[in-house]
Amino acid sequence: MSDAPLNVSIVGGSGYVGGELLRLLLFHPHVAVRQITSASQAGRYVHTVHPNLRGVTQLQFSHPDVLEAADLLFLAAPHGQAAGSIDRYARLARRIIDCSADFRLRDPGLYPRWYGFDHPAPAWLERFVYGLPERTRAGLASACYASGVGCNATATILALAPLADAGVLAQAVVDVKVGSSEAGAQVSASSHHPERSGAVRSFKPTGHRHQAEVIQALGEGFELHFSVTSVELVRGVLATCHCFLNRSLQEKEVWQLFRAAYRSEPFIRLVKSSSGLHRYPEPKLLSGSNYCDVGFEVDPDTGRVVVMAALDNLMKGAAGSAVQSMNVMLGWDERAGLAFPGLHPI
């Protein structure tokens, strides 16, 4: 492979995911950022929108209309935009990673139900590989197109996968608690500080769109109940999954399933201690990192297994998984550009 850096560009770079992509890519050992686009911020220095990058880069936002060819495009535009322009983007880059929901679901018939629109480019869906390397690594290794992942779906999939893959999961009741950055950079009534501060707000008790990704990734061999609650965090997802099994498992057996599933995964850490403050996964500790921490507890009275998964929604739930997918697609070390372990305390 050539030692020349891969020229990459970011489309839709003024949002939180676009900013995280730029932060990661500026320090990636194998890439050079060619352009970052924003219709609303064209001509401005990126640090005026992403102030953490002040003094790090002199890049300015380009208008999307003057997007140039690159080796790889990251698309970080709002849902619905990438699908309408995919033919144009494919002419500009051999490889594309889309961070929106536009190519996550393989069945075009699911889009009206979960996203409220008919997919404008259904023939493209089968060309995209779901961008969660822990589930689709083999497909990504030969792919030119990767989809984004839903942050809530990512935490839930990684929490449930060892039990679902073993065929022991009969029913899962999942409650996902999420931070405010999941709603994006656009202000709204729900993000207004007096309304958001101190909130523990049921956002989607039923019918959350990320449920479709969980079913697609893990199959329909178990009954899934999925709720999302907004809490006072900026970054972070904590999925608490109440798992009811079709046969009883001892704690040792559950350990065996999770260790077998994740012992070789560079960004999955099993967090389960019998003592100490941080006995279980905690989103706060993962801010800025690409890790997903997974833990569990077995209820000896009922046989219920409670599995918890925590991650940073902007990282492992979005930009981090996108960069990890790029690393797999290019045959690089999956950890390239993603070594930051988070901060403590924060």
C-alpha positions as CSV (number, residue, x, y, z in Angstrom):
1,M,0.0,0.0,0.0
2,S,1.2,3.5,-0.8
3,D,2.6,5.7,2.0
4,A,0.8,8.7,0.5
5,P,-2.0,9.9,2.8
6,L,-5.6,9.2,1.8
7,N,-7.4,12.3,0.8
8,V,-10.7,12.5,2.6
9,S,-13.5,15.1,2.8
10,I,-16.4,15.7,5.2
11,V,-19.8,16.7,3.8
12,G,-22.0,18.4,6.4
13,G,-19.2,19.4,8.8
14,S,-20.8,22.0,11.0
15,G,-22.8,19.6,13.1
16,Y,-21.5,17.7,16.2
17,V,-20.7,14.5,14.2
18,G,-18.9,16.5,11.5
19,G,-16.8,18.2,14.2
20,E,-15.9,14.9,15.8
21,L,-15.0,13.4,12.4
22,L,-12.7,16.4,11.8
23,R,-11.1,16.1,15.2
24,L,-10.3,12.4,14.7
25,L,-9.2,12.7,11.1
26,L,-6.8,15.6,11.7
27,F,-4.8,13.3,14.0
28,H,-5.2,10.1,11.9
29,P,-1.8,8.8,10.8
30,H,-2.9,7.8,7.3
31,V,-5.3,10.5,6.1
32,A,-5.3,14.2,5.0
33,V,-8.5,16.2,5.2
34,R,-9.1,17.9,1.8
35,Q,-12.4,19.7,2.4
36,I,-15.1,20.1,5.0
37,T,-18.4,21.5,3.7
38,S,-21.3,23.5,5.2
39,A,-23.9,25.5,3.3
40,S,-24.6,27.8,6.3
41,Q,-20.9,28.3,7.3
42,A,-19.1,28.5,4.0
43,G,-16.0,30.7,4.1
44,R,-15.7,30.6,7.9
45,Y,-12.8,28.9,9.7
46,V,-13.8,25.6,11.2
47,H,-12.7,26.7,14.6
48,T,-15.5,29.3,14.8
49,V,-17.9,26.4,14.9
50,H,-15.7,23.8,16.5
51,P,-13.7,25.9,19.0
52,N,-11.8,22.9,20.4
53,L,-9.9,22.9,17.0
54,R,-8.6,26.5,17.4
55,G,-4.9,26.5,16.6
56,V,-5.1,22.9,15.3
57,T,-6.2,23.6,11.7
58,Q,-6.7,26.5,9.4
59,L,-9.3,24.7,7.3
60,Q,-12.3,26.8,6.2
61,F,-15.8,25.5,5.4
62,S,-16.5,25.1,1.7
63,H,-19.9,25.3,0.1
64,P,-21.2,21.8,-0.8
65,D,-21.6,23.0,-4.4
66,V,-17.8,23.2,-4.8
67,L,-17.1,19.8,-3.3
68,E,-14.1,18.3,-5.1
69,A,-13.1,14.7,-5.8
70,A,-11.5,12.8,-2.9
71,D,-10.4,9.2,-2.1
72,L,-13.1,8.9,0.5
73,L,-16.1,11.0,1.6
74,F,-17.6,11.1,5.0
75,L,-21.2,12.2,4.8
76,A,-22.5,13.9,8.0
77,A,-25.6,15.6,6.7
78,P,-29.1,15.3,8.3
79,H,-31.2,12.3,7.6
80,G,-32.6,12.3,4.0
81,Q,-30.0,14.4,2.3
82,A,-27.3,11.8,1.4
83,A,-29.7,9.5,-0.3
84,G,-30.9,12.2,-2.6
85,S,-27.4,13.0,-3.8
86,I,-25.7,9.6,-3.6
87,D,-25.0,9.4,-7.4
88,R,-23.1,12.7,-7.3
89,Y,-21.1,11.7,-4.3
90,A,-20.2,8.3,-5.9
91,R,-18.8,10.2,-8.9
92,L,-16.5,12.2,-6.6
93,A,-15.2,9.4,-4.4
94,R,-14.5,5.7,-4.7
95,R,-15.4,5.1,-1.1
96,I,-18.2,6.7,1.0
97,I,-19.1,6.4,4.7
98,D,-22.5,7.9,5.4
99,C,-23.1,8.8,9.1
100,S,-26.8,9.4,8.6
101,A,-29.6,6.9,8.6
102,D,-30.1,6.9,4.9
103,F,-28.4,3.6,4.2
104,R,-28.6,1.7,7.5
105,L,-31.6,-0.4,6.7
106,R,-31.4,-2.9,3.9
107,D,-35.2,-3.1,3.2
108,P,-36.5,0.1,1.5
109,G,-40.0,-0.8,2.7
110,L,-38.9,0.0,6.3
111,Y,-38.1,3.6,5.6
112,P,-41.7,5.0,5.5
113,R,-42.4,3.3,8.8
114,W,-39.3,4.3,10.7
115,Y,-38.1,7.5,9.0
116,G,-41.3,8.8,7.4
117,F,-40.1,8.9,3.8
118,D,-39.9,6.7,0.7
119,H,-36.3,6.0,0.1
120,P,-35.1,7.9,-3.0
121,A,-32.3,5.6,-4.0
122,P,-33.4,2.0,-3.0
123,A,-31.0,0.3,-5.4
124,W,-28.1,1.7,-3.3
125,L,-29.1,0.1,-0.1
126,E,-27.6,-3.3,-0.9
127,R,-24.3,-1.7,-1.7
128,F,-23.8,-0.3,1.8
129,V,-22.4,-2.4,4.6
130,Y,-23.6,-1.5,8.1
131,G,-20.8,0.3,9.7
132,L,-20.4,-1.6,13.0
133,P,-17.2,-3.6,12.7
134,E,-18.0,-5.8,15.6
135,R,-20.9,-7.2,13.5
136,T,-19.9,-6.6,9.9
137,R,-16.1,-6.7,9.8
138,A,-15.8,-9.2,7.0
139,G,-18.2,-7.2,4.8
140,L,-16.5,-3.9,5.5
141,A,-13.1,-5.3,4.6
142,S,-14.2,-5.5,0.9
143,A,-16.7,-2.7,0.9
144,C,-16.6,0.7,-0.8
145,Y,-19.7,2.0,0.9
146,A,-20.4,1.9,4.7
147,S,-23.5,3.2,6.5
148,G,-23.6,5.0,9.8
149,V,-24.9,3.5,13.0
150,G,-27.6,4.6,15.4
151,C,-26.0,5.4,18.7
152,N,-28.9,3.8,20.7
153,A,-28.8,0.9,18.4
154,T,-25.1,0.4,18.8
155,A,-25.2,0.2,22.5
156,T,-28.2,-2.2,22.4
157,I,-26.7,-4.4,19.7
158,L,-23.4,-4.8,21.6
159,A,-25.2,-5.5,24.8
160,L,-27.5,-8.1,23.5
161,A,-25.4,-9.8,20.8
162,P,-23.7,-12.5,22.9
163,L,-27.0,-13.7,24.3
164,A,-28.8,-13.4,20.9
165,D,-26.1,-15.2,19.0
166,A,-26.1,-18.0,21.5
167,G,-29.8,-18.5,21.0
168,V,-30.7,-18.1,24.6
169,L,-32.5,-14.7,24.5
170,A,-36.2,-15.0,24.5
171,Q,-37.2,-11.4,25.4
172,A,-35.4,-8.1,26.0
173,V,-36.8,-5.0,27.6
174,V,-34.4,-2.2,26.8
175,D,-34.3,1.3,28.4
176,V,-31.8,3.6,26.8
177,K,-30.8,6.9,28.6
178,V,-29.3,9.5,26.3
179,G,-27.6,12.9,26.4
180,S,-28.6,16.1,24.7
181,S,-26.0,16.0,21.9
182,E,-28.0,13.0,20.4
183,A,-30.5,15.6,19.2
184,G,-27.9,17.4,17.1
185,A,-26.6,21.0,16.9
186,Q,-29.9,22.6,15.8
187,V,-31.7,24.3,18.7
188,S,-35.2,23.3,19.5
189,A,-37.8,23.8,22.3
190,S,-36.6,20.6,24.0
191,S,-33.0,21.7,24.0
192,H,-33.8,25.1,25.5
193,H,-31.8,25.2,28.8
194,P,-34.7,25.7,31.2
195,E,-36.5,22.8,29.6
196,R,-33.5,20.5,29.3
197,S,-31.8,21.2,32.6
198,G,-32.5,18.6,35.2
199,A,-34.7,16.6,32.8
200,V,-35.4,12.9,33.0
201,R,-37.8,12.9,30.1
202,S,-39.4,9.9,28.4
203,F,-38.6,10.6,24.7
204,K,-39.7,7.5,22.9
205,P,-41.4,4.9,25.1
206,T,-42.3,2.9,21.9
207,G,-41.5,3.1,18.3
208,H,-37.9,4.5,18.3
209,R,-36.4,4.2,14.8
210,H,-33.2,2.6,16.1
211,Q,-35.2,-0.5,17.0
212,A,-35.2,-1.4,13.3
213,E,-31.4,-1.6,13.3
214,V,-31.3,-3.8,16.4
215,I,-33.7,-6.3,14.7
216,Q,-31.8,-6.2,11.5
217,A,-28.5,-6.8,13.2
218,L,-29.6,-9.5,15.7
219,G,-32.6,-11.1,13.9
220,E,-36.1,-11.7,15.1
221,G,-35.4,-14.7,17.3
222,F,-36.4,-12.8,20.4
223,E,-39.0,-10.3,21.5
224,L,-37.7,-6.7,21.7
225,H,-39.2,-3.9,23.7
226,F,-37.3,-0.6,23.3
227,S,-37.6,2.8,25.1
228,V,-35.5,5.9,25.1
229,T,-35.3,8.5,27.9
230,S,-33.5,11.9,27.7
231,V,-31.4,12.7,30.8
232,E,-29.1,15.6,31.8
233,L,-26.0,14.6,29.9
234,V,-24.4,16.2,26.9
235,R,-22.6,13.1,25.6
236,G,-23.5,9.6,26.5
237,V,-25.7,6.6,26.0
238,L,-26.5,3.9,28.7
239,A,-28.6,1.0,27.5
240,T,-30.0,-1.1,30.4
241,C,-31.3,-4.4,28.9
242,H,-33.5,-6.7,31.0
243,C,-33.0,-10.0,29.3
244,F,-35.3,-13.0,29.8
245,L,-33.8,-16.3,28.7
246,N,-35.2,-19.5,27.3
247,R,-33.0,-21.4,29.7
248,S,-31.3,-20.6,33.0
249,L,-27.7,-19.6,32.9
250,Q,-25.3,-19.3,35.8
251,E,-23.1,-16.2,36.1
252,K,-20.1,-18.3,35.0
253,E,-21.9,-19.2,31.8
254,V,-22.8,-15.6,31.0
255,W,-19.2,-14.6,31.6
256,Q,-18.1,-17.3,29.1
257,L,-20.5,-16.0,26.4
258,F,-19.4,-12.4,26.8
259,R,-15.7,-13.2,26.9
260,A,-15.9,-15.4,23.9
261,A,-17.8,-12.6,22.0
262,Y,-15.5,-9.7,22.9
263,R,-12.1,-11.0,23.9
264,S,-10.6,-9.9,20.6
265,E,-12.5,-6.7,20.1
266,P,-10.3,-3.6,20.4
267,F,-13.1,-1.3,21.5
268,I,-15.3,-3.5,23.7
269,R,-14.4,-3.6,27.4
270,L,-16.2,-5.9,29.9
271,V,-16.9,-3.9,33.0
272,K,-18.2,-5.9,36.0
273,S,-16.6,-5.7,39.4
274,S,-17.8,-6.8,42.8
275,S,-16.7,-3.7,44.6
276,G,-15.7,-0.1,43.9
277,L,-17.5,3.0,42.5
278,H,-17.2,2.0,38.8
279,R,-18.5,-1.5,39.0
280,Y,-20.6,-1.2,35.8
281,P,-20.5,0.7,32.5
282,E,-20.8,4.5,32.9
283,P,-21.1,6.9,29.9
284,K,-19.3,9.8,31.7
285,L,-16.0,7.9,31.6
286,L,-16.2,7.3,27.8
287,S,-16.5,11.0,26.6
288,G,-14.4,11.4,23.5
289,S,-13.4,7.7,23.3
290,N,-14.4,5.0,20.8
291,Y,-15.0,2.4,23.6
292,C,-18.2,0.6,24.4
293,D,-18.2,-0.7,28.0
294,V,-20.4,-3.7,28.6
295,G,-21.4,-5.3,31.9
296,F,-24.1,-7.5,33.3
297,E,-25.6,-8.9,36.5
298,V,-27.6,-12.1,36.9
299,D,-30.7,-12.1,39.1
300,P,-30.4,-15.4,41.0
301,D,-34.1,-15.3,42.0
302,T,-35.6,-14.9,38.6
303,G,-32.8,-15.9,36.1
304,R,-33.1,-12.4,34.5
305,V,-29.8,-11.1,33.1
306,V,-29.4,-7.3,33.2
307,V,-26.9,-6.2,30.6
308,M,-25.6,-2.7,30.5
309,A,-23.7,-1.0,27.7
310,A,-22.3,2.6,27.7
311,L,-20.7,4.7,25.0
312,D,-20.2,8.2,23.7
313,N,-23.0,8.8,21.2
314,L,-20.9,11.1,19.1
315,M,-18.0,8.6,19.0
316,K,-18.7,4.9,19.1
317,G,-22.3,5.9,18.3
318,A,-21.3,7.9,15.2
319,A,-17.9,9.4,14.2
320,G,-15.8,6.9,16.0
321,S,-17.5,3.9,14.4
322,A,-17.2,5.7,11.0
323,V,-13.4,6.1,11.4
324,Q,-13.1,2.5,12.7
325,S,-15.1,1.3,9.6
326,M,-12.7,3.3,7.4
327,N,-9.7,1.6,9.0
328,V,-11.2,-1.8,8.3
329,M,-12.1,-0.9,4.7
330,L,-8.5,0.2,4.0
331,G,-6.8,-2.7,5.8
332,W,-5.3,-0.5,8.5
333,D,-5.1,-1.1,12.2
334,E,-8.7,-0.6,13.5
335,R,-7.3,1.5,16.4
336,A,-5.6,4.0,14.1
337,G,-6.7,7.5,15.1
338,L,-8.9,6.2,17.9
339,A,-6.5,5.6,20.8
340,F,-7.9,8.3,23.2
341,P,-9.2,6.5,26.3
342,G,-11.5,9.2,27.7
343,L,-10.9,11.4,30.8
344,H,-11.4,10.9,34.5
345,P,-12.6,12.9,36.3
346,I,-14.7,15.0,34.0
